[in-house]
Structures are given as C-alpha cells and as structure tokens.
Amino acid sequence: MVPFDQLTAKTILSDEILSEAFDEEDELCKARLLLSLEDRAVELGVKRKFTELVKAYKRVEKEMTRQERERSKSQVTLVDNWTNFDGPYERMQCRSWVASEEGVYNYNSTAGNLDVLACYHPILPVERLKNLETGEEQIRIAYKRNGRWEEIIVPKTMVTSASKIVALSGRGIAVTSENAKNLVRYLADVENANDAYINVQYSSSKLGWIRKDFLPYDTEIIFDGDSRFRQVFDSVSPHGNWDLWLNHVRGLRLTGRMEVKFMMAASFASILIALLGGLPFFVDLWGETEGGKTVTLMLAASIWANPDESRYIGDFKTTDVALEAKADMLNHLPMILDDTSKSSPRIRDNFEGVVYDLCSGKGKSRSNKDLGINRENRWKNCILTNGERPLASYVIQGGAINRILEVECKEKVYEDPQKTAEVIRRNYGMAGPRFVQAVKEMGTEAIREIQNDFLQELSNDEKMQKQSLSLSIVLTADRIATDRIFEDGKYISLEEASEVLIDRNELSDNERCYQYLLDKIAMNQQRFDKETKTEKWGIMEPAGPAPEYAVIFNPAFDELCRSGGFSRKSFLSWAARKGLVQTQGGKTTKTKKVAGNVYRCVFLRLKRDEEMDQYEFRPLSKEEQEVLVFD
C-alpha cells in the first residue's frame, strides 16, 4: 500500500486503496488499517466521504459472504445429499433436501432457489420402535431448538400425515399447516434413505415377562407406554442399600407375623401367575386402623418399586377404565391399591364388577373412531389391597368372593412402624430383580412341581378349588423367596395359609341364598300368619308351631331374591336337586289355593335332615325378633 503521507484526498477514496484494505485476511490488521486510513482522511478533510465508502464496502462484503455460504451449502447438499447438523447424531442421507443448522429446505423448481420450507430448525428421525404386543411402530424424533437437542417418541402415524404432524408444534417443533406436508416428505425421505442405518428398537407398553425377558430389568427392550404411567414405570427401579433392606425385612420376618410374610409372598407371586397358568386374584389385608396395614402394603411394594405415596401404590379413587389400563401396563407386576373405603362413586357402586373384571385378566373390547377394534388390555397379576373392612364385604356373589384371599391384620404388626416406613422409603426395588433371576435359573418346570405339591396338600372338598390354586402360587413364591433371597427358613406354614380359604358352603351363592331366605322368613313371621294386617308373602304349611314348608307367592319370592342379590332361577334349580323345594310337573313351583284363590308358589323347606347339616327351623320369639330388627 502507498505510504499514508503520500495519500491525497482523491487517492484515499479510490477502489484500489479500499479493496486492498478489505482484502486483508487478518481481521485485527484490517481494523487497524482502516483506523489509520480514517485518521489520514480526517487530515485531508474527507472523513465523511471515507466513512460512507467503508460502510458500503462492509455491506457488499457481507452480502458476498452470504451468497458464498449459500452457494457452498447448495453445492455440498447437491453433491453429497447428506444432513449437515452440528451435534451428536451421525450424518444421514436426505436426498434433495438441504438440511443444515439454518433449517431444512428444498429447491423451488420454478424459481430455482431454496424456497420450499420443511422446518426452520434441524430435525431428523433417529430410531424406530417396534411394539412386541401389537407390532405397531413408533419413531424417535430428534430436533434442535435454542441450541439444544431434544428427543420425543411419537406414533409412526403422526409423522406420516400432514393433518396429524401439526400436533408436534405443542412439543416445540416449528410445524404449521403451511409447512406440514413438506416436513412429512422430508422425514419420510430421510427414514427411507437410511433404512439400513436407523436402528429398530423393540419396545413394549407393558411390564413383566416379554417372551423370555423381563421388563424393565432386561434392557434390550424399552418401555414405550402411556405417558400417564411414566411415573409408575420410573418408580420401578433399584434404590438405596440392599443389605439395609434385607436385614430389616429379615428382622420383621423373625417376629412370625403372618401379615408381613403373606403380603410379601403375594407380591412375589404376581410374576409367577402367567408362568403357572393361573388367573389374577386379590389378596386383601383388612383390620382396624393403626394396625399396620399401610406399612405392610408399602413393604410389599418395596420389593419392586418406590413405595412412597403417589409413586407405585395407587388407590380406588379412579375409574374402572383407568384401573384396567393400569393393570395392562403393570401386566405381571402386582397392582397395589390402598384403602378400599376410599373409592370413587363409580367404583363403590360396582365393586363386584371391578373384582370380576380385574380377576378376568382381560379388558373390554372397544372400537376406535375408524370403526376398528383397539388392542384388548390383558394382564396376569396379583392385586394387593387393604382396608378396615374385608373386601368380600363389598361383594355379594360367590364368584367374586372366590377370587379374594382375605388376611386379617391384627393389632400392632410393627413395634416401630415409622422406622420400617423410613427404611423402605430409602431402600427399595432390589428384591424384585433378584427374584426374577432366581425364577429364570430354576425354570418353569421346577417351579410348577413346587406349586403342584402345595396344591395337593391344599386339596380339600370343603374348600374352593380356585382359592386353593391362588394360595398355592403364593406359597410357591414364599418358598422361592425364603430359599433364594431371605435364606432364613421362615416359611408360611400350611396351617397359617389354610386360614385364608373359605369353605365351599360359605361361598356357594345358592347356599347363602337359602340361609338368607330362612333368615328373612324368621324375621317376618307376621307376613305368613292370618292375624297380622300387613302385606303377606305366603303361608306356613302345615299351620302351627312347627311348620315344614314356607309357601311363598311368586312375586314375593322374586322380590326376596332380588333384594338379596341372588338369582331366582339358579337357586330354584339347585334347591330342587337338594330336595329343598317341592316340584310339580317338572316345574320348581306348585299351585296353592289360598283364601279361595289359586296362586303359583314356591314351597321352601324350612329344615334339613341329618344329611343336610341338621338345619332346624323354629319360629323366633317376640323378644328375639326385636333384637334382630334392632341389630
């Protein structure tokens, strides 16, 4: 460059001088050179003109740099057809799309420039998730906003439809109805161009046994379930010190309390139900308040997950549909519900139906908006509950009661319940993986042999077979946990276990219906005499102090069965076989002339002979009636 003192007012404004200054590659040298030239322009009296020219050169330089960058990007994309995102993800083929930090564009064939917008920021598919139950796919999308990469998992159908993909705007992705179609095209192009490179990850929306693996402990399978249950899923994880939990629980087992051993065995047993071909069942811990029911439930939950409030343990303050969905997600892990008395009106009005539904292991079939059938919810697990009243008191039918194992919680299970609660809140989720590993090592056949042995020992014609089957699974889990985890020899004895079984006669709907009818007749003798002015149900036959049959009008008999929640047809069929009703012409009712009119009635026998448990009916005294009515 010409020495500064030789520059004139004309030459300092020439293109040669300014071009030479702006060609300087070192930005620091360029800045110093321009400052020196500005000082010389001041001396020559042309500072304003010089400043305007420098501004113009800077604008030109900036535009030339931008054009060069665009040209460079276009050339790279057209040649390589790869994404050019900064970040942790490998470059992917994107066909004709220009994918860079400035966004994702394509060429407008008419205008010949980058005018087709797919997205304002970096975005690409990075993984496909294939659900093992349904075969449906989801896709993991990575996108960069505010300089930070984030990932979301969405159904595959969402990113293949322009009308559905706009919903991703709620997750921070810049998609509108204007660019939605282009974004769908771009994501489809990247996915299909990189089919061999995008990983296919098998996933499940259910916990428990998935083929030979167990979710969440076998990491080859990932969870892709409903976001509503993400908190429950996250709670199923090991935390704290194994030795602290084990030693504390061993101490509790040494006390010999049936409540502790049985509820923990039921929690372990949940994952054996599917392996042994059983059906879901309830284990209910009931008793007066302050007995230790909630802490025992927390102890059972700590085997698998965080037992703290609002984590793994749920309650009945929900709907039957929500319970069904949660059971489906837990699949083989136990569903633990606290306090049967705190239930929503919908559950309280249909407790029997809830018990039947959860113990069926299968949800209702539901159609979708496309008139297809949604995937049916299915599960095989144990449902653990507690309450001040037995769960069986909320249900009437024997079929529901048969699915419940009742354990009474007596006074003060724990000397220091607060200490137990504190230990298991800080140490949990470590016994479950060890039990799963023990089950895998033993194999299904060896476990089935243990269960069959227990089933044979429990077999009793007076006990219900379905309850015995459920109890045999609990005892099998107790045997495995005692031998493989606790190693303390503190098994649940058969005598203790048998206490939870209900006698067949106590459970039979028809047997209970017969007892119910006899009680109602005994409490309402005035409805069968001739003296009392009241609505009549029928007459006694023969009349006198020791009648043999109650002759009940059909409408009155129907109403009695309905009020007790029993089936008239089922009872009469059973009673006819037992000889407890008279029949006529193959029918379970007979005609009877009362007060000059003929009625069809049920002739119900009021006493049983020695072969029928020696049940003897006698009219109650007036004092006894008053006591019954008062109670």
Stockholm file with secondary structure:
# STOCKHOLM 1.0

chainA/1-631         MVPFDQLTAKTILSDEILSEAFDEEDELCKARLLLSLEDRAVELGVKRKFTELVKAYKRVEKEMTRQERERSKSQVTLVDNWTNFDGPYERMQCRSWVASEEGVYNYNSTAGNLDVLACYHPILPVERLKNLETGEEQIRIAYKRNGRWEEIIVPKTMVTSASKIVALSGRGIAVTSENAKNLVRYLADVENANDAYINVQYSSSKLGWIRKDFLPYDTEIIFDGDSRFRQVFDSVSPHGNWDLWLNHVRGLRLTGRMEVKFMMAASFASILIALLGGLPFFVDLWGETEGGKTVTLMLAASIWANPDESRYIGDFKTTDVALEAKADMLNHLPMILDDTSKSSPRIRDNFEGVVYDLCSGKGKSRSNKDLGINRENRWKNCILTNGERPLASYVIQGGAINRILEVECKEKVYEDPQKTAEVIRRNYGMAGPRFVQAVKEMGTEAIREIQNDFLQELSNDEKMQKQSLSLSIVLTADRIATDRIFEDGKYISLEEASEVLIDRNELSDNERCYQYLLDKIAMNQQRFDKETKTEKWGIMEPAGPAPEYAVIFNPAFDELCRSGGFSRKSFLSWAARKGLVQTQGGKTTKTKKVAGNVYRCVFLRLKRDEEMDQYEFRPLSKEEQEVLVFD
#=GR chainA/1-631 SS CCCGGGCCTTGGGSHHHHHHHHTCSCHHHHHHHHHHHHHHHHHHTCHHHHHHHHHHHHHHHHHHHHHHHHHHHHHHHHHHCBCBCCSSSCCCBCTTCEEETTEEEEEETTTTEEEEEEESSCEEEEEEEEETTTCCEEEEEEEEETTEEEEEEEEGGGTTCHHHHGGGGGGTCCCCTTTHHHHHHHHHHHHHHTTTTSEEEEEESSCEEETTEEETTSTTSEECCCGGGHHHHHHSSCBSCHHHHHHHHHHHHHTTCHHHHHHHHHHHHGGGTTTTTCCCEEEEEECCTTSSHHHHHHHHHTTTSCCSTTTTCEEESSCHHHHHHHHHHHTTSCEEEEEEEEECHHHHTTHHHHHHHHHHTBCCCCBCTTSCBCCCCBCCCEEEEEESSCGGGGCCSHHHHTTEEEEECCSCSCSCHHHHHHHHHHSBSSHHHHHHHHHHHHCHHHHHHHHHHHHHHHCCTTBCHHHHHHHHHHHHHHHHHIIIIICSCCCCCHHHHHTTCCBHHHHCHHHHHHHHHHHHHHHTGGGTSSSSCSCCCEEEESCSSSCSEEEEEHHHHHHHHHHHTCCHHHHHHHHHHHTCBCCBTTBSCEEEEETTEEEEEEEEECCCCGGGTTCCCCCCCHHHHHHHHHC
#=GC SS_cons         CCCGGGCCTTGGGSHHHHHHHHTCSCHHHHHHHHHHHHHHHHHHTCHHHHHHHHHHHHHHHHHHHHHHHHHHHHHHHHHHCBCBCCSSSCCCBCTTCEEETTEEEEEETTTTEEEEEEESSCEEEEEEEEETTTCCEEEEEEEEETTEEEEEEEEGGGTTCHHHHGGGGGGTCCCCTTTHHHHHHHHHHHHHHTTTTSEEEEEESSCEEETTEEETTSTTSEECCCGGGHHHHHHSSCBSCHHHHHHHHHHHHHTTCHHHHHHHHHHHHGGGTTTTTCCCEEEEEECCTTSSHHHHHHHHHTTTSCCSTTTTCEEESSCHHHHHHHHHHHTTSCEEEEEEEEECHHHHTTHHHHHHHHHHTBCCCCBCTTSCBCCCCBCCCEEEEEESSCGGGGCCSHHHHTTEEEEECCSCSCSCHHHHHHHHHHSBSSHHHHHHHHHHHHCHHHHHHHHHHHHHHHCCTTBCHHHHHHHHHHHHHHHHHIIIIICSCCCCCHHHHHTTCCBHHHHCHHHHHHHHHHHHHHHTGGGTSSSSCSCCCEEEESCSSSCSEEEEEHHHHHHHHHHHTCCHHHHHHHHHHHTCBCCBTTBSCEEEEETTEEEEEEEEECCCCGGGTTCCCCCCCHHHHHHHHHC
//
